[in-house]
Amino acid sequence: MNWIDYESYMKINAPKEFNFEECLIFLGRSNQEILHQINEENVYKLIKVKESLILCKIGYVNNSIKVDFPISLPSVHYRAKVAEYIWEWFDLDQDLEGFYQMGGQDKVLRTLVQKYDGLRIICIPDLFEALVWAIIGQQINLPFAYTLKKRFVEQFGECLTFGGKTFWLFPSFEKIASIHVEELRDLQFTGRKAEYIIDIAKAMTNGELTKELLVEKKEYQQIKKYLMIFRGIGAWTAEYVMMKCLHITSSFPITDVGLHNALKNILGLERKPTIEEINELAADWKGWQSYATFYLWRSLYDKNI
């Protein structure tokens, strides 16, 4: 991680393949989003370090990510933790050269890698948030998924108000482990999803499910298999979490509806491709399936789908 502390602000030196504007387009895809706010060319994000809530104003100046602290300056140790979070959020550890080499020669990805050059997977560093967001999104449309997430965060998350705006944190698994299914049913969650989310919160509270535990497993199939032990985590959810939280570039949520729609659009098909056809199209994506998927998702926002 490469960052410079100027005390009153920080600069994070991003890799050369980084396009902040592209990342902002993805972050701004829903006006229902509650966990960050975009104002002009900056994104405001509330980050929790231990018990401190730190509001960050994140922009891009002279080829560097600039992080200001509008409310109060955190300690140097906490500033380092903020830099770590942002580095992971924008997936800046990933060397994308191999992806661009492969994508530049691939019939599906060729135009996308040129068009969205520098776009990185916008990650979800918190495992509980990644799991809950994936479970919320199962078998419902994206606008309603955002509505449920907003209700969930406003009901159980922490917040901080500054400049007439309220900034929110995703609820902790400790908090959710102690609630009842009815409390989520009241927010229009199905009983099944409510059970899944509370059970996962409990598994995380008792240490059965942690990010460290998953990272230690290293092997792709082992991680996926372990995640799928838990109720509510099927193949798509496991792949999504491996992609967005664990930075596994070979994860491939192949049954994803958005992926199917994007391929249908790009290839000018009259119907969505089958799983067999997608496997054929993805034959050369080995090791980069998650980035291929993410760039295909990005293409949907050009068509306002």
Backbone torsions as a table, in degrees:
resi	resn	phi	psi	omega
1	MET	NA	134.8	-173.0
2	ASN	-122.0	105.6	179.9
3	TRP	-145.6	155.0	-179.1
4	ILE	-123.6	132.0	-178.8
5	ASP	-96.6	115.6	176.3
6	TYR	-101.5	18.4	-179.6
7	GLU	68.8	-65.0	-178.6
8	SER	-78.0	-17.2	174.9
9	TYR	-154.7	173.6	178.8
10	MET	-128.7	153.7	171.2
11	LYS	-122.9	131.3	176.7
12	ILE	-109.7	120.7	-178.9
13	ASN	-82.5	104.8	-176.5
14	ALA	-77.4	155.8	174.3
15	PRO	-62.8	164.8	-176.3
16	LYS	-64.6	-32.9	177.8
17	GLU	-86.9	75.3	178.0
18	PHE	-147.8	126.6	-179.4
19	ASN	-125.2	99.9	-175.9
20	PHE	-61.9	-38.3	-179.7
21	GLU	-60.2	-42.9	178.7
22	GLU	-63.0	-41.4	179.0
23	CYS	-63.3	-38.7	178.2
24	LEU	-64.3	-36.4	178.6
25	ILE	-61.2	-44.2	179.8
26	PHE	-66.7	-42.6	-179.9
27	LEU	-64.4	-26.0	-176.6
28	GLY	-95.3	16.7	-171.2
29	ARG	-71.9	-15.1	178.1
30	SER	-136.0	131.9	176.6
31	ASN	-78.8	1.0	176.7
32	GLN	-93.2	-7.6	-178.5
33	GLU	-59.6	134.3	-175.2
34	ILE	-115.4	-12.9	-172.4
35	LEU	-94.4	-2.4	169.3
36	HIS	-156.4	161.1	178.1
37	GLN	-132.3	136.6	178.8
38	ILE	-105.2	129.3	178.6
39	ASN	-132.8	114.5	-173.5
40	GLU	54.7	-119.3	-175.8
41	GLU	-108.4	26.1	178.6
42	ASN	-123.4	151.7	172.9
43	VAL	-115.4	130.8	178.5
44	TYR	-99.8	128.6	-175.7
45	LYS	-138.4	131.1	176.1
46	LEU	-91.5	126.9	-178.1
47	ILE	-123.8	138.4	179.0
48	LYS	-105.4	126.1	173.9
49	VAL	-120.1	115.5	-171.3
50	LYS	53.3	-116.6	-179.2
51	GLU	-101.8	3.0	-176.5
52	SER	-93.4	134.2	173.7
53	LEU	-96.7	122.2	-175.1
54	ILE	-119.7	118.5	176.6
55	LEU	-87.0	126.9	-179.0
56	CYS	-116.2	137.0	172.2
57	LYS	-108.0	114.5	-171.4
58	ILE	-112.4	120.7	178.8
59	GLY	-133.1	-172.5	-177.9
60	TYR	-134.2	115.8	-176.1
61	VAL	-133.9	128.5	176.6
62	ASN	48.8	52.9	176.7
63	ASN	63.0	21.6	176.6
64	SER	-134.7	150.4	172.9
65	ILE	-80.9	122.6	-180.0
66	LYS	-104.6	129.0	-178.9
67	VAL	-116.9	116.0	175.7
68	ASP	-105.4	159.9	-180.0
69	PHE	-121.2	91.8	-171.7
70	PRO	-63.7	-26.9	-174.6
71	ILE	-94.2	-60.2	178.8
72	SER	-154.4	154.2	-175.7
73	LEU	-81.9	118.9	177.6
74	PRO	-73.6	165.1	179.0
75	SER	-64.3	163.9	-178.4
76	VAL	-59.8	-37.8	178.6
77	HIS	-64.0	-42.3	179.7
78	TYR	-70.9	-34.1	176.1
79	ARG	-62.2	-38.9	177.7
80	ALA	-62.9	-39.3	178.6
81	LYS	-66.4	-38.0	177.0
82	VAL	-63.4	-44.2	178.6
83	ALA	-60.1	-41.4	178.1
84	GLU	-61.3	-43.7	-179.2
85	TYR	-62.1	-47.8	-177.0
86	ILE	-65.6	-39.3	177.8
87	TRP	-57.9	-43.2	-179.9
88	GLU	-75.3	-39.3	-179.3
89	TRP	-55.0	-43.4	-179.2
90	PHE	-93.7	10.5	175.4
91	ASP	54.1	44.4	-171.9
92	LEU	-78.3	-9.4	176.7
93	ASP	-75.5	-18.3	-172.5
94	GLN	-77.9	125.4	174.2
95	ASP	-86.7	111.7	-172.4
96	LEU	-90.2	4.5	-175.6
97	GLU	-57.0	-44.6	-179.3
98	GLY	-62.9	-38.1	179.0
99	PHE	-64.6	-43.5	-178.7
100	TYR	-69.8	-34.1	176.5
101	GLN	-63.9	-47.5	179.6
102	MET	-66.1	-48.4	-175.9
103	GLY	-62.2	-34.7	-178.7
104	GLY	-64.7	-19.4	-178.9
105	GLN	-108.9	2.1	-174.5
106	ASP	-97.5	133.7	-173.5
107	LYS	-64.7	-31.4	-180.0
108	VAL	-79.5	-42.1	-169.8
109	LEU	-92.6	-15.6	-171.4
110	ARG	-49.3	-51.0	-177.7
111	THR	-73.0	-32.3	-177.1
112	LEU	-67.7	-40.9	-177.6
113	VAL	-68.6	-27.8	175.2
114	GLN	-75.0	-45.3	-174.6
115	LYS	-66.6	-40.7	-174.7
116	TYR	-109.8	26.6	-178.1
117	ASP	-48.6	125.6	179.0
118	GLY	94.7	-7.1	174.3
119	LEU	-70.1	133.0	176.2
120	ARG	-116.9	156.2	175.8
121	ILE	-59.6	125.4	174.1
122	ILE	-82.1	108.9	-170.5
123	CYS	-86.8	171.7	174.2
124	ILE	-123.5	89.8	-173.5
125	PRO	-58.2	-28.4	-177.5
126	ASP	-85.8	119.9	-176.4
127	LEU	-60.7	-42.4	-178.5
128	PHE	-63.0	-44.6	178.4
129	GLU	-60.5	-44.1	-179.3
130	ALA	-61.2	-44.7	-179.4
131	LEU	-65.5	-46.0	-178.1
132	VAL	-64.9	-43.1	-179.8
133	TRP	-62.1	-40.4	178.3
134	ALA	-65.6	-41.5	-180.0
135	ILE	-67.6	-42.2	177.3
136	ILE	-56.2	-41.3	-174.2
137	GLY	-77.2	-5.5	-178.2
138	GLN	-65.5	122.7	171.2
139	GLN	58.6	27.3	170.5
140	ILE	-135.6	163.1	180.0
141	ASN	-77.0	161.4	-174.1
142	LEU	-62.4	-43.3	179.1
143	PRO	-57.8	-40.6	-179.5
144	PHE	-71.5	-33.9	176.3
145	ALA	-60.0	-42.7	178.3
146	TYR	-65.5	-37.1	177.8
147	THR	-61.6	-46.2	179.4
148	LEU	-63.8	-42.3	180.0
149	LYS	-62.2	-41.3	-179.8
150	LYS	-61.5	-46.1	178.6
151	ARG	-61.7	-43.6	-178.5
152	PHE	-61.2	-46.6	-178.8
153	VAL	-67.1	-44.5	-179.2
154	GLU	-66.5	-29.5	-179.6
155	GLN	-79.2	-38.8	-169.2
156	PHE	-123.0	-6.6	-176.8
157	GLY	-89.7	168.7	174.4
158	GLU	-93.9	155.9	179.5
159	CYS	-146.1	168.6	-178.7
160	LEU	-146.4	137.1	-179.3
161	THR	-109.3	134.2	179.5
162	PHE	-150.7	134.3	177.4
163	GLY	58.3	33.7	178.6
164	GLY	78.1	5.0	179.3
165	LYS	-119.8	148.9	-179.9
166	THR	-107.2	130.9	-179.3
167	PHE	-113.8	136.1	-169.8
168	TRP	-117.1	152.5	171.4
169	LEU	-111.4	147.7	175.5
170	PHE	-67.3	141.5	-179.5
171	PRO	-59.1	149.0	178.6
172	SER	-81.1	154.0	178.2
173	PHE	-66.0	-29.6	177.7
174	GLU	-61.0	-41.9	-179.9
175	LYS	-64.6	-46.5	-174.6
176	ILE	-71.9	-27.7	178.8
177	ALA	-62.3	-21.9	-175.2
178	SER	-101.6	3.9	-179.1
179	ILE	-95.2	173.3	-178.9
180	HIS	-109.1	153.4	-180.0
181	VAL	-51.6	-39.7	-177.7
182	GLU	-59.7	-32.3	-179.0
183	GLU	-65.7	-31.8	175.4
184	LEU	-83.1	-33.9	175.6
185	ARG	-59.7	-36.6	178.2
186	ASP	-62.0	-24.0	179.7
187	LEU	-92.6	6.1	179.7
188	GLN	83.5	18.4	169.9
189	PHE	-74.7	147.6	172.8
190	THR	-71.2	157.3	178.5
191	GLY	-58.3	-39.4	-179.1
192	ARG	-63.3	-48.5	-179.7
193	LYS	-64.3	-38.4	178.3
194	ALA	-59.6	-44.5	178.5
195	GLU	-62.7	-45.7	-179.4
196	TYR	-56.7	-48.8	-175.0
197	ILE	-64.7	-43.6	-179.4
198	ILE	-68.5	-39.6	178.2
199	ASP	-62.8	-40.8	178.9
200	ILE	-66.7	-39.5	176.8
201	ALA	-59.9	-40.1	179.1
202	LYS	-67.7	-41.7	178.9
203	ALA	-62.4	-35.9	178.3
204	MET	-73.6	-35.7	179.2
205	THR	-65.4	-38.2	-179.0
206	ASN	-91.3	7.1	172.8
207	GLY	84.0	6.2	178.4
208	GLU	-70.8	-28.0	-175.2
209	LEU	-134.0	109.8	177.6
210	THR	-138.5	159.1	178.5
211	LYS	-63.9	-41.4	-178.5
212	GLU	-59.9	-42.7	-179.9
213	LEU	-60.8	-42.2	-179.8
214	LEU	-68.6	-43.8	-179.1
215	VAL	-62.0	-38.1	179.7
216	GLU	-61.5	-29.1	-176.5
217	LYS	-68.2	-27.3	175.8
218	LYS	60.8	-52.9	-172.3
219	GLU	-74.4	128.6	-174.4
220	TYR	-48.6	-56.0	-176.3
221	GLN	-66.2	-34.3	177.8
222	GLN	-61.7	-45.1	-179.4
223	ILE	-63.2	-47.6	-178.1
224	LYS	-61.1	-45.4	-178.8
225	LYS	-61.5	-42.0	-178.3
226	TYR	-66.3	-45.1	178.8
227	LEU	-57.8	-38.7	-174.0
228	MET	-77.1	-2.5	172.3
229	ILE	-65.4	-31.3	-172.1
230	PHE	-85.8	134.5	179.4
231	ARG	-56.3	136.5	178.3
232	GLY	94.8	-12.4	179.4
233	ILE	-107.5	99.3	174.6
234	GLY	-94.1	-169.5	-176.1
235	ALA	-61.2	-45.7	-178.0
236	TRP	-61.8	-46.4	-178.5
237	THR	-62.3	-43.6	178.9
238	ALA	-60.7	-46.6	-179.1
239	GLU	-63.7	-40.9	-179.8
240	TYR	-61.0	-45.6	-178.5
241	VAL	-68.0	-38.0	177.7
242	MET	-64.5	-34.1	180.0
243	MET	-75.4	-48.4	-170.0
244	LYS	-89.8	-22.0	-176.1
245	CYS	-115.1	-34.7	-174.3
246	LEU	-102.0	-1.1	174.7
247	HIS	60.8	34.7	179.4
248	ILE	-90.9	105.9	-170.8
249	THR	-73.2	-13.2	177.6
250	SER	-92.5	0.3	178.0
251	SER	-69.1	144.4	-169.7
252	PHE	-146.2	94.9	178.0
253	PRO	-75.5	73.5	-167.9
254	ILE	-65.4	-21.8	-179.7
255	THR	-89.3	5.7	-174.4
256	ASP	-66.3	130.0	-177.5
257	VAL	-64.3	-40.9	178.6
258	GLY	-61.3	-40.6	177.1
259	LEU	-60.7	-44.8	-179.6
260	HIS	-63.8	-43.1	179.1
261	ASN	-63.7	-41.8	-179.4
262	ALA	-63.3	-43.7	179.3
263	LEU	-64.7	-40.6	178.2
264	LYS	-58.3	-45.5	-179.8
265	ASN	-64.8	-49.6	-172.7
266	ILE	-66.7	-36.8	-177.9
267	LEU	-90.2	-2.6	179.3
268	GLY	63.1	38.1	-178.4
269	LEU	-84.4	156.8	177.2
270	GLU	-86.3	-16.1	178.6
271	ARG	-139.6	166.4	177.2
272	LYS	-70.6	145.1	179.2
273	PRO	-69.2	153.2	176.4
274	THR	-78.9	167.5	177.8
275	ILE	-60.3	-39.8	179.1
276	GLU	-62.1	-42.8	179.9
277	GLU	-66.0	-38.4	179.1
278	ILE	-65.0	-41.3	177.5
279	ASN	-59.8	-38.9	177.5
280	GLU	-66.3	-45.9	179.7
281	LEU	-61.5	-33.0	-174.8
282	ALA	-92.2	10.6	-174.6
283	ALA	-55.8	-34.4	-177.8
284	ASP	-95.2	2.9	-176.4
285	TRP	-84.9	1.6	-172.6
286	LYS	-45.3	126.9	-179.6
287	GLY	88.0	-13.9	-177.4
288	TRP	-130.2	21.0	-176.3
289	GLN	-59.2	-35.9	-177.8
290	SER	-67.0	-40.5	179.3
291	TYR	-70.1	-37.8	176.6
292	ALA	-60.4	-44.3	179.1
293	THR	-62.0	-44.9	-177.0
294	PHE	-64.1	-40.5	178.1
295	TYR	-67.6	-34.7	175.9
296	LEU	-67.5	-40.4	174.6
297	TRP	-58.9	-43.4	-178.4
298	ARG	-58.9	-35.9	-177.5
299	SER	-63.6	-23.8	179.7
300	LEU	-64.9	-29.9	-176.6
301	TYR	-77.2	-14.3	174.3
302	ASP	-74.9	-27.4	-175.8
303	LYS	-101.6	4.8	-179.3
304	ASN	52.7	41.8	178.7
305	ILE	-84.2	NA	NA
